[in-house]
Amino acid sequence: MSTTGSQTRGYIDLMKLRVVELLLVTTLPALVLAKKGVPSFGLTLATVIGGTLAAGAANAYNMVIESDLDKLMARTSKRPLVTGVLNNRQATIFATIVALVSLVIFWVFTTPLATLLTLIAIAFYVIVYTMGLKRRTAQNIVWGGAAGCMPVFIGWAAVTNSLSWTAVAFFMVIFFWTPPHFWALAIKYKDDYAAANVPMLPVVATRERVHREMWLHTLAMIISSIAMIWLAELPLWTMCITIGLGLVFAYQLFELRENNPDYTKVAGKIFQWSITYLSLLSILLVVAQLLKA
């Protein structure tokens, strides 16, 4: 591949678009719930593109700040700043341009509140999580994960220029979903995080404590999802399916016993199911709202 082609690919990799997909999964139902129907194509497109760029910019800043850690972890050893395809200055300029474009898109095509929330989300992820929490506390993903919940607020505000209790409940679903989702991944890559001296919970805590905290967050996620369906005034069948999805999530945790010889493999299955759970919940919310409308 040519140098130009390698750098182009490097800039795309900086944005971690596979991670961004999960953020968009929660943005779309937030738009539909806020509109109580189908939002305009232009607003939806602007929110999706703006949100993708905002998350991509935050991820690029993250790679710049953590380039020293990425060199120590096998999972991140092929990232563009580690391989030298790009340097920190190029990545920082790229992240800044992408962030500004994102904010302009939100300002021009959506609402002032959505623009402000987007700025807060970028700053929170970069400053609070990446610079402040990640290397200092095992609760890093608990509080830092709030940045990943912001697409719910941003999507809602893009439609209404306000927030609601339904949006808050939806935010809390993602807030409590994030730790078990990420801790399952951290179990799989425990040695990587240990090598980089990053205090992810599975690195610094016993398996018993990790299991207990995953359970607590999963139960809180199910309760929050019930509150969300109730506040959104969606049909009863939606509530039943939502609870069912949550119970399947909880069931996965039964196999995550500390003496299970397939402990890491089970954690990998939980990680994959967590993605499926969020995708199915988002589809359910869209379908339920549209059928109701």
C-alpha positions in Angstrom: 0.0 0.0 0.0 1.3 3.5 -0.9 2.2 6.0 1.8 -0.8 8.1 1.0 -3.1 5.0 1.2 -1.5 3.9 4.5 -2.0 7.3 6.0 -5.6 7.5 4.8 -6.3 4.1 6.4 -4.5 5.4 9.5 -6.8 8.4 9.8 -9.8 6.1 9.5 -8.4 3.7 12.1 -8.0 6.7 14.5 -11.7 7.1 14.7 -12.4 3.5 15.8 -15.5 3.3 13.6 -16.4 -0.2 14.9 -16.8 1.3 18.4 -18.8 4.2 17.0 -21.4 1.8 15.5 -22.5 1.0 19.0 -23.1 4.7 19.8 -25.2 5.1 16.7 -27.3 2.1 17.7 -28.6 4.1 20.7 -28.8 7.4 18.8 -31.5 6.2 16.3 -34.1 5.0 18.9 -33.5 8.3 20.9 -34.5 10.2 17.7 -37.6 8.1 17.2 -38.7 8.2 20.8 -38.2 12.0 21.0 -40.1 12.6 17.8 -42.7 9.9 18.7 -42.5 8.8 15.1 -40.1 9.1 12.2 -37.8 12.2 12.4 -37.0 14.0 9.1 -34.3 12.4 6.9 -32.2 15.5 7.0 -32.2 15.7 10.8 -31.4 12.0 11.1 -28.6 12.2 8.6 -27.0 15.2 10.3 -27.2 13.6 13.7 -25.7 10.4 12.5 -22.9 12.0 10.6 -22.3 14.6 13.3 -22.3 11.9 16.0 -20.0 9.7 14.0 -17.5 12.5 13.6 -17.7 13.6 17.2 -17.1 10.0 18.5 -14.3 9.6 16.0 -12.6 12.8 17.1 -12.8 11.7 20.8 -11.4 8.3 19.8 -8.5 10.0 17.9 -7.6 12.2 20.9 -7.8 9.0 23.0 -5.2 7.3 20.8 -2.9 10.3 21.0 -3.0 10.4 24.8 -2.7 6.6 25.1 -0.1 6.0 22.4 2.4 5.0 25.1 0.0 2.4 26.5 -0.9 1.1 23.1 2.7 0.1 22.5 2.5 -2.2 25.5 -0.7 -4.0 24.6 -0.8 -6.7 21.9 -4.5 -5.8 21.2 -3.5 -2.2 20.2 0.0 -2.8 18.8 -1.2 -2.2 15.2 -2.7 1.2 15.8 -1.4 3.9 13.5 0.5 5.9 16.1 2.2 2.8 17.3 3.3 1.6 13.9 4.4 5.1 12.9 1.9 5.5 10.0 0.9 8.7 11.6 2.5 10.9 14.3 0.9 12.6 17.3 0.8 16.0 15.7 -1.0 14.7 12.6 -3.5 12.8 14.7 -4.2 15.8 17.0 -4.8 18.1 14.0 -7.1 15.5 12.4 -9.0 15.0 15.7 -9.5 18.8 16.1 -10.7 19.3 12.5 -13.1 16.4 12.8 -14.5 17.6 16.2 -15.0 21.1 14.8 -16.8 19.8 11.7 -19.0 17.7 13.9 -20.0 20.7 16.1 -20.7 22.8 13.0 -23.0 20.1 11.6 -24.9 19.9 14.9 -25.2 23.7 15.2 -26.4 24.2 11.6 -28.7 21.2 11.2 -29.9 20.3 14.7 -30.2 22.4 17.9 -28.0 24.4 20.2 -28.6 21.9 23.1 -27.5 19.0 20.9 -24.4 20.9 19.9 -23.5 21.7 23.5 -24.1 18.1 24.6 -21.8 16.9 21.8 -19.0 19.2 23.0 -19.5 18.0 26.5 -19.4 14.3 25.4 -16.1 14.9 23.6 -14.5 16.8 26.5 -15.8 14.2 29.0 -14.4 11.3 27.1 -11.0 12.9 26.5 -10.4 14.9 29.7 -12.4 13.0 32.4 -12.1 9.4 31.2 -8.9 9.2 29.2 -6.8 11.7 31.0 -8.4 11.6 34.5 -9.8 8.2 35.3 -8.5 5.4 33.2 -5.0 5.1 34.7 -6.1 6.0 38.2 -9.1 4.0 39.3 -10.7 0.6 38.8 -14.0 2.4 38.5 -12.7 4.2 35.3 -15.2 2.6 33.0 -18.1 3.1 35.4 -17.9 6.9 35.4 -16.0 7.4 32.2 -18.6 5.3 30.4 -21.1 8.1 30.8 -19.5 9.6 27.6 -20.9 6.6 25.8 -24.4 7.3 27.1 -24.4 10.8 25.7 -25.7 9.9 22.2 -29.0 9.3 23.8 -29.2 12.8 25.1 -27.7 14.2 21.9 -30.3 12.4 19.7 -33.1 13.5 21.9 -32.0 17.1 22.0 -31.5 17.1 18.3 -35.2 16.6 17.9 -36.6 18.7 20.8 -33.8 21.0 22.0 -34.6 19.7 25.4 -34.4 16.5 27.5 -37.0 14.4 29.3 -37.2 11.7 32.0 -37.5 9.1 29.3 -34.2 10.3 27.9 -32.7 10.1 31.4 -34.0 6.5 31.9 -32.5 5.5 28.5 -29.2 7.1 29.5 -29.2 5.1 32.7 -29.8 1.9 30.7 -26.6 2.5 28.7 -24.8 3.7 31.9 -25.4 0.4 33.7 -24.9 -1.7 30.5 -21.4 -0.3 29.9 -19.4 -1.8 32.8 -20.5 -5.4 32.4 -20.0 -5.0 28.6 -16.5 -3.6 29.0 -15.4 -5.8 32.0 -16.3 -8.9 29.9 -13.8 -7.6 27.3 -11.3 -6.7 29.9 -11.4 -10.2 31.3 -10.4 -11.5 27.9 -7.5 -9.0 27.6 -6.6 -8.9 31.3 -2.9 -9.6 30.5 -2.8 -6.7 28.1 -4.1 -4.2 30.6 -1.9 -5.6 33.3 1.2 -5.2 31.0 0.2 -1.5 30.5 -0.5 -1.0 34.2 -4.1 0.1 33.5 -6.3 -0.7 36.6 -9.3 -2.2 34.9 -11.4 -4.0 37.5 -10.6 -7.6 36.3 -6.9 -6.8 36.6 -7.0 -5.5 40.2 -10.0 -7.2 41.8 -10.9 -10.8 42.5 -13.1 -12.8 40.2 -15.7 -12.8 42.9 -15.8 -9.0 43.1 -15.9 -8.6 39.3 -18.8 -11.1 39.1 -20.7 -9.3 41.9 -20.3 -5.9 40.3 -21.3 -7.2 36.9 -24.5 -8.6 38.5 -25.3 -5.3 40.3 -24.9 -3.3 37.1 -27.0 -5.8 35.1 -29.8 -5.7 37.6 -29.7 -1.9 37.6 -29.8 -2.0 33.8 -32.9 -4.1 33.8 -34.7 -1.8 36.3 -33.7 1.3 34.2 -35.0 -0.4 31.1 -38.4 -1.0 32.8 -38.5 2.7 33.9 -37.7 3.7 30.3 -40.5 1.7 28.8 -43.0 3.0 31.4 -42.0 6.6 30.9 -42.1 6.3 27.1 -45.6 4.9 27.5 -44.8 2.0 25.1 -47.1 -1.0 24.9 -47.0 -3.8 27.6 -45.6 -6.3 25.2 -42.6 -4.0 24.8 -42.0 -4.2 28.6 -42.2 -8.0 28.5 -39.7 -8.3 25.7 -37.4 -5.8 27.4 -37.4 -7.7 30.7 -36.8 -10.9 28.7 -33.7 -9.5 27.0 -32.4 -8.3 30.4 -33.0 -11.7 31.9 -31.0 -13.4 29.1 -28.2 -10.9 29.8 -28.4 -11.9 33.5 -28.5 -15.6 32.7 -25.1 -15.3 30.9 -23.5 -14.2 34.2 -24.4 -17.5 35.9 -21.7 -19.3 34.0 -19.1 -16.7 34.9 -18.0 -18.6 38.1 -14.6 -17.9 39.4 -13.7 -21.7 39.2 -15.1 -22.2 35.7 -12.2 -23.6 33.5 -13.8 -21.7 30.6 -13.9 -18.4 32.5 -12.3 -16.3 29.7 -14.4 -18.0 27.0 -17.6 -17.3 29.0 -16.6 -13.6 29.4 -16.2 -13.5 25.6 -19.7 -14.8 25.1 -21.0 -12.2 27.6 -19.3 -9.4 25.6 -20.8 -10.6 22.3 -24.3 -10.9 23.9 -24.1 -7.5 25.4 -23.7 -6.1 21.9 -26.6 -8.2 20.7 -28.7 -7.1 23.7 -28.2 -3.4 22.9 -28.9 -3.9 19.2 -32.1 -5.8 19.9 -33.3 -3.3 22.5 -32.8 -0.4 20.1 -34.7 -2.2 17.4 -37.5 -3.0 19.8 -37.8 0.6 20.9 -38.0 1.9 17.3 -40.6 -0.8 16.3 -42.7 -0.2 19.4 -42.7 3.5 19.0 -43.6 3.4 15.3 -46.4 0.8 15.8 -47.7 3.0 18.6 -47.6 6.1 16.4 
